[in-house]
Amino acid sequence: MKDWLLEFLPESVYYDRNIYDEKDRVQGQQMAFDIDPENVKCPIHGTLEDKMKRCQGLGFCEIELEMVKEETIRLYQELIETFCSIRIVYSGRGYHIHIFDEASFNWSLKKRERFAEKIANRGFPIDEWVTSGDMRLIRLPHSLHGMISRIVTPLDFSELKSFEPIRDPRCVPRFLGC
């Protein structure tokens, strides 16, 4: 895989969260939560809908990036009450929270949908379709987010509060010369 990636240099790299048996049948799926800037309402720029009306698209500011970080901290603190093995990844635009508890890999689609809905109804700005399992692909840690040229960076929860992805050298690719 490494040789292929270095030869073709794709803009972005994803991995399949599904778990397959030897006959390529889906046996389960890793659970993940996705929190991105378009999921929060910026006090300056408004909602994604507001930005689309102004032709700003998926752009975001540092305030929104800080807002999604705070929501990620809040969601992690909620999830740690239910799950034991949780990892956080800066996705290049927002954050992914990955659940590695073995039992969660076997949750049915219906159970995932209900859980995603429950979390969203508690005010967490997640992409429900990612958590429910409709989207099986997720960015590969240490790969590049091609849309904004930031490195997908795994983080410890203890460093999240002070983490600044715009300035952190782990997130900035060498070709940007920073």
Helices and strands as residue ranges (DSSP letters): H 2-8, E 14-16, E 18-20, E 26-29, E 31-35, G 37-39, H 48-53, H 62-79, E 86-90, E 95-99, G 102-106, H 109-121, H 128-132, E 137-139, E 144-145, E 150-151, E 153-155, H 157-160, G 174-176
